[in-house]
Amino acid sequence: MSHTVVIAGGGTAGHVFPAIAVAQELRRLDPELEPVFVGVDDRLEATLVPEAGFRLHHIEAAAIPRRLSPRLVTVPFALRRSVRRCAEILREERAGAVVTFGGYVSFPVARAAWREQLPLIVHEQNAVPGLANRVAARWADTVAVTFPGSADRFRYPERTAVTGDPVREDVRGLDRDSARADARRRLGLAPDCPTLLVFGGSQGARRINEAIVDAHARWELADLQVLHAAGRAAYDDTARAWAAAREERTGPAVQVVPFIDDMAEAYAAADLVVCRAGATSIAELTVLGLPSVLVPYPHATADHQAANAAALAAIGGARVVVDADLDGAALVAAAQPLLRDAQACATMARAARAFGRPDAAANLARLVLSHLGGRS
């Protein structure tokens, strides 16, 4: 008998990539099962989900303003429309279960699952849950969490299960040692030089971009090379800043790009990573055992990136630099000792790998399968 599982999680890579990872694992575990997604047509899922080979239903999902605004008046009506449409999709697809991963698209899908009396599994990627997941968790059969300490942040901690944060197949299956030489060649990097990967998400991170450019003349590693994904929105300004820095002073070889489509390749090339502390980045770094310098985004909801980074740093799997303290000198002070000391880098890599959960997608997929056919 075939089943359909409806999945919702969109807006950011931190919601979409784990959702796709679980869909892939569901398909592997049960070839007769069809994962189907719900999302918004102008967000990241509109591209990534079809590219991964899954169907996507589009809905109009209302973003809830976090401050008093005239838009608040329209939100209840928009939510009701979205919930009705999601309920129609669940009936059309004859869904056996629903899985949500956060973001405002998740709320109407979760509410519709409750109305249709379908098993609901909510996954929370971060150490501190977001608003949509905190609300949806009230209707959930199970709340799957990445960090064990997250359970007590939900109203019904007894309904939680620690699964880890699902990681994409291409990253989860990567053998960095065997892939390194080819990855560096394809990226235009030297094969045998220490390599620093710097990124801040699809739109970039202004503070990180400015710091890595400012660090250009501060390095004391003659053979260092930097792969810097500046973000599509920030690329032009950052490329000009790099051009000026190169004219004024010498420093490492730098490849600056707007965006890295193949993150597995970039991870294979890297010895050390500088990035934000989103849950997906941490999950990928730890599954691969990649040492990192984390710069938590200071305006993340409930400061969840700081909590994410602190959990990894506490076991020695990363170093943390506070965003307000980040400049070229601080970046070099955090990263250079690791790049200079292979043993320190290896120790951090082992700690990161011990934190990682390569089985997270399988854990969550099996949890979903256990709920198919009715509420537990």
C-alpha positions as CSV (number, residue, x, y, z in Angstrom):
1,M,0.0,0.0,0.0
2,S,1.4,3.4,-1.0
3,H,1.5,6.3,1.5
4,T,1.9,10.0,1.2
5,V,3.8,12.1,3.8
6,V,3.3,15.9,3.5
7,I,6.3,17.9,4.5
8,A,6.5,21.6,5.3
9,G,9.5,23.7,6.1
10,G,10.6,26.7,4.1
11,G,12.0,30.2,3.8
12,T,15.6,29.4,4.7
13,A,18.1,26.7,4.0
14,G,18.0,25.7,7.7
15,H,14.4,24.5,7.2
16,V,14.5,23.3,3.6
17,F,17.7,21.2,3.6
18,P,16.7,19.0,6.7
19,A,13.3,18.5,5.2
20,I,14.7,17.3,1.9
21,A,17.2,15.0,3.7
22,V,14.3,13.3,5.5
23,A,12.2,13.0,2.3
24,Q,15.2,11.3,0.7
25,E,15.5,8.9,3.6
26,L,11.8,8.2,3.6
27,R,11.9,7.3,0.0
28,R,14.9,5.0,0.6
29,L,13.3,3.2,3.5
30,D,9.9,2.8,1.8
31,P,10.0,3.1,-2.0
32,E,6.2,3.0,-2.1
33,L,6.0,6.1,0.0
34,E,5.7,9.5,-1.7
35,P,7.0,12.6,0.2
36,V,5.1,15.8,-1.0
37,F,6.1,19.3,0.1
38,V,4.1,22.4,0.9
39,G,5.8,25.8,0.5
40,V,5.7,29.3,-0.9
41,D,6.4,30.1,-4.5
42,D,8.9,32.9,-3.9
43,R,11.1,31.3,-1.3
44,L,14.0,28.9,-1.3
45,E,11.9,25.8,-1.3
46,A,10.4,26.7,-4.7
47,T,13.7,26.0,-6.3
48,L,15.4,23.4,-4.1
49,V,12.4,21.0,-3.6
50,P,11.7,20.4,-7.3
51,E,15.5,20.1,-8.0
52,A,15.6,17.3,-5.4
53,G,12.9,15.5,-7.3
54,F,9.8,16.1,-5.1
55,R,6.4,17.7,-5.8
56,L,5.6,21.0,-4.2
57,H,2.2,22.5,-3.5
58,H,2.3,26.3,-3.2
59,I,0.3,28.2,-0.6
60,E,0.0,31.8,0.6
61,A,1.6,31.7,4.0
62,A,1.3,34.8,6.3
63,A,4.4,36.0,8.0
64,I,3.5,37.2,11.5
65,P,5.0,40.6,12.3
66,R,7.1,40.5,15.4
67,R,6.3,44.2,16.3
68,L,3.0,46.1,16.4
69,S,2.0,46.8,12.8
70,P,-1.2,47.4,10.8
71,R,-0.4,44.1,9.1
72,L,-1.4,42.3,12.3
73,V,-5.1,43.0,11.5
74,T,-4.9,40.9,8.3
75,V,-2.9,38.0,9.7
76,P,-5.9,36.0,11.2
77,F,-7.7,36.1,7.9
78,A,-4.7,35.1,5.9
79,L,-3.9,32.2,8.4
80,R,-7.5,30.9,8.1
81,R,-7.2,30.8,4.3
82,S,-3.8,29.1,4.5
83,V,-5.1,26.5,6.9
84,R,-8.1,25.7,4.7
85,R,-5.9,25.3,1.7
86,C,-3.5,23.1,3.6
87,A,-6.4,20.9,4.7
88,E,-7.5,20.6,1.1
89,I,-4.0,19.5,0.1
90,L,-3.9,16.9,2.9
91,R,-7.2,15.4,1.7
92,E,-6.2,15.6,-2.0
93,E,-2.9,13.8,-1.2
94,R,-4.6,11.3,1.2
95,A,-1.7,12.1,3.6
96,G,-0.8,9.5,6.2
97,A,1.3,11.8,8.3
98,V,2.6,15.4,8.3
99,V,6.1,16.6,9.2
100,T,7.0,20.3,9.7
101,F,10.4,21.9,10.1
102,G,9.6,25.4,11.2
103,G,9.2,28.7,9.4
104,Y,5.9,30.5,8.8
105,V,4.8,28.0,6.2
106,S,4.8,25.3,8.8
107,F,2.1,26.8,11.0
108,P,-0.9,26.4,8.7
109,V,0.2,22.9,7.6
110,A,0.5,21.8,11.3
111,R,-2.8,23.3,12.2
112,A,-4.4,21.6,9.2
113,A,-2.9,18.3,10.3
114,W,-4.5,18.7,13.7
115,R,-7.9,19.5,12.1
116,E,-7.7,16.5,9.9
117,Q,-6.6,14.3,12.8
118,L,-3.4,13.2,11.1
119,P,-0.2,12.2,12.9
120,L,2.0,15.3,13.2
121,I,5.8,15.3,13.8
122,V,7.5,18.6,14.4
123,H,11.3,18.9,14.0
124,E,13.2,21.7,15.7
125,Q,16.7,22.3,14.4
126,N,17.9,24.9,16.9
127,A,18.8,24.8,20.6
128,V,16.1,27.4,21.2
129,P,12.8,26.7,19.3
130,G,11.2,29.2,17.0
131,L,7.7,30.6,17.3
132,A,6.1,28.4,14.7
133,N,7.4,25.2,16.3
134,R,6.6,26.3,19.8
135,V,2.9,26.7,18.8
136,A,2.8,23.6,16.5
137,A,4.3,21.5,19.2
138,R,1.0,21.7,21.2
139,W,-0.7,19.6,18.5
140,A,2.2,17.3,17.7
141,D,2.4,13.6,18.4
142,T,6.2,13.9,18.6
143,V,8.6,16.9,18.6
144,A,12.0,15.8,17.3
145,V,14.9,17.9,18.6
146,T,18.5,18.3,17.6
147,F,19.9,19.3,21.0
148,P,18.9,17.2,24.1
149,G,18.5,20.4,26.2
150,S,15.8,21.7,23.9
151,A,13.1,19.3,25.3
152,D,12.4,21.4,28.4
153,R,11.7,24.4,26.2
154,F,8.4,22.8,25.0
155,R,5.2,22.6,26.9
156,Y,5.1,18.8,26.7
157,P,8.7,17.7,27.0
158,E,7.6,14.1,27.4
159,R,6.6,14.2,23.7
160,T,10.1,15.0,22.5
161,A,12.6,12.7,20.9
162,V,16.3,13.5,20.2
163,T,17.0,12.7,16.6
164,G,19.7,15.2,15.6
165,D,19.4,17.6,12.6
166,P,19.1,15.8,9.2
167,V,21.9,16.5,6.8
168,R,21.7,16.2,3.0
169,E,22.9,13.0,1.3
170,D,25.7,14.6,-0.6
171,V,27.2,16.1,2.6
172,R,26.5,13.1,4.8
173,G,28.2,10.7,2.4
174,L,31.2,12.9,1.7
175,D,34.7,11.4,2.2
176,R,36.7,14.6,2.6
177,D,40.1,13.0,2.5
178,S,39.6,11.3,-0.9
179,A,37.6,14.2,-2.3
180,R,40.0,17.0,-1.2
181,A,42.4,17.2,-4.2
182,D,39.7,17.1,-6.9
183,A,37.5,19.6,-4.9
184,R,40.4,22.1,-4.7
185,R,41.2,21.7,-8.4
186,R,37.6,22.3,-9.5
187,L,37.4,25.4,-7.2
188,G,40.6,26.8,-8.6
189,L,42.6,26.3,-5.3
190,A,46.1,25.0,-4.8
191,P,46.1,21.3,-3.9
192,D,48.4,21.4,-0.9
193,C,47.8,24.7,0.9
194,P,45.9,25.3,4.1
195,T,42.4,26.3,3.1
196,L,40.0,28.6,5.0
197,L,36.3,28.5,3.9
198,V,34.3,31.6,4.8
199,F,30.6,32.0,4.2
200,G,27.6,33.6,5.8
201,G,24.5,32.1,4.1
202,S,22.9,32.6,0.8
203,Q,22.7,36.4,1.3
204,G,26.0,36.7,3.0
205,A,26.9,38.2,6.4
206,R,28.2,41.8,6.3
207,R,30.2,41.5,9.5
208,I,32.0,38.3,8.4
209,N,32.6,39.8,4.9
210,E,34.2,42.9,6.3
211,A,36.3,40.9,8.8
212,I,37.8,38.5,6.3
213,V,38.8,41.4,4.0
214,D,40.2,43.3,7.0
215,A,42.2,40.2,7.9
216,H,44.0,40.1,4.6
217,A,47.3,41.6,5.7
218,R,47.2,40.2,9.2
219,W,47.9,36.5,8.4
220,E,51.3,35.1,9.2
221,L,50.7,32.0,7.0
222,A,52.5,32.5,3.7
223,D,50.7,29.6,2.0
224,L,47.1,30.2,3.3
225,Q,44.3,30.3,0.7
226,V,40.8,31.6,1.3
227,L,37.5,30.5,-0.4
228,H,35.0,33.3,0.4
229,A,31.3,33.0,-0.4
230,A,30.2,36.6,0.1
231,G,26.5,36.1,-0.6
232,R,24.6,37.1,-3.7
233,A,23.3,40.4,-2.3
234,A,26.7,41.5,-0.9
235,Y,29.0,40.1,-3.7
236,D,29.6,43.3,-5.7
237,D,30.5,45.4,-2.7
238,T,32.7,42.7,-1.3
239,A,34.5,42.0,-4.6
240,R,35.3,45.7,-4.7
241,A,36.6,45.6,-1.1
242,W,38.8,42.7,-2.0
243,A,40.2,44.4,-5.1
244,A,41.1,47.4,-2.9
245,A,42.7,45.2,-0.2
246,R,44.8,43.4,-2.8
247,E,46.1,46.7,-4.2
248,E,47.0,48.0,-0.8
249,R,48.7,45.0,0.8
250,T,49.8,41.4,0.2
251,G,48.0,38.5,1.8
252,P,46.7,35.0,1.1
253,A,45.4,33.9,-2.2
254,V,41.6,34.5,-2.3
255,Q,38.7,33.1,-4.3
256,V,35.6,35.2,-3.8
257,V,32.3,34.0,-5.2
258,P,28.7,35.1,-4.7
259,F,27.4,31.7,-3.6
260,I,28.6,28.1,-3.5
261,D,26.1,25.7,-5.1
262,D,28.0,22.6,-4.1
263,M,28.7,22.9,-0.4
264,A,29.9,19.3,-0.2
265,E,32.7,20.3,-2.6
266,A,33.6,23.4,-0.6
267,Y,33.6,21.4,2.6
268,A,35.9,18.8,1.0
269,A,38.4,21.6,0.1
270,A,38.4,23.2,3.5
271,D,40.7,22.7,6.6
272,L,38.8,25.2,8.7
273,V,35.5,27.1,8.3
274,V,34.3,30.5,9.4
275,C,30.5,30.9,9.4
276,R,27.4,31.7,11.3
277,A,26.0,29.3,13.8
278,G,22.8,28.2,12.1
279,A,21.6,24.7,12.9
280,T,22.2,23.4,9.4
281,S,25.7,24.6,9.2
282,I,26.5,23.1,12.6
283,A,24.9,19.8,11.6
284,E,27.0,19.6,8.4
285,L,30.2,20.7,10.1
286,T,29.8,18.1,12.9
287,V,28.8,15.2,10.6
288,L,32.0,15.9,8.6
289,G,34.2,16.6,11.6
290,L,35.2,20.0,10.3
291,P,36.7,22.5,12.8
292,S,35.2,25.9,12.8
293,V,35.1,29.5,14.0
294,L,31.5,30.4,14.6
295,V,30.1,33.9,14.6
296,P,26.5,33.7,15.8
297,Y,24.0,36.0,14.1
298,P,23.1,38.4,17.0
299,H,19.6,39.1,15.8
300,A,18.4,35.5,15.5
301,T,15.1,34.8,17.2
302,A,15.7,34.2,20.9
303,D,19.4,34.4,20.2
304,H,19.3,30.7,19.2
305,Q,22.5,30.9,17.2
306,A,24.4,31.8,20.3
307,A,22.9,28.8,22.0
308,N,23.8,26.5,19.0
309,A,27.4,27.7,19.0
310,A,27.8,27.4,22.8
311,A,26.7,23.8,22.7
312,L,29.4,22.9,20.2
313,A,32.1,25.1,21.8
314,A,31.4,23.5,25.2
315,I,32.8,20.2,24.0
316,G,35.7,21.8,22.1
317,G,34.2,21.3,18.6
318,A,34.4,25.0,17.7
319,R,35.6,28.4,18.7
320,V,33.1,31.3,19.0
321,V,33.6,35.0,18.2
322,V,30.8,37.3,19.3
323,D,29.6,39.3,16.3
324,A,30.1,42.7,18.0
325,D,33.8,41.7,18.6
326,L,34.5,40.5,15.1
327,D,37.1,42.3,13.0
328,G,40.1,41.2,11.1
329,A,42.3,40.9,14.1
330,A,39.7,38.9,16.1
331,L,39.2,36.5,13.1
332,V,42.9,35.9,12.7
333,A,43.4,35.4,16.5
334,A,40.7,32.7,16.5
335,A,41.6,30.9,13.2
336,Q,45.3,31.2,12.8
337,P,46.4,29.0,15.8
338,L,44.2,26.2,14.4
339,L,45.6,26.6,10.9
340,R,49.2,26.5,12.3
341,D,48.7,23.6,14.6
342,A,47.6,20.4,12.9
343,Q,47.2,18.6,16.2
344,A,44.9,21.3,17.6
345,C,42.9,21.2,14.4
346,A,42.6,17.4,14.6
347,T,41.5,17.5,18.2
348,M,38.7,20.0,17.4
349,A,37.7,17.9,14.4
350,R,37.3,14.8,16.6
351,A,35.2,16.8,19.1
352,A,33.0,18.1,16.3
353,R,32.5,14.6,14.8
354,A,31.5,13.3,18.3
355,F,28.8,16.0,18.4
356,G,27.5,15.1,14.9
357,R,24.5,12.9,14.1
358,P,25.0,11.3,10.7
359,D,22.0,9.1,11.5
360,A,19.6,12.1,12.1
361,A,17.7,11.7,8.8
362,A,17.2,8.0,9.3
363,N,16.2,8.6,12.9
364,L,13.5,11.1,11.9
365,A,12.3,9.1,8.9
366,R,11.8,6.0,11.1
367,L,9.9,8.1,13.6
368,V,7.6,9.3,10.8
369,L,7.1,5.8,9.5
370,S,6.2,4.6,13.0
371,H,3.3,7.1,13.0
372,L,1.8,6.2,9.6
373,G,-1.7,4.9,9.8
374,G,-2.9,6.8,12.8
375,R,-2.0,8.6,16.0
376,S,0.2,6.7,18.4
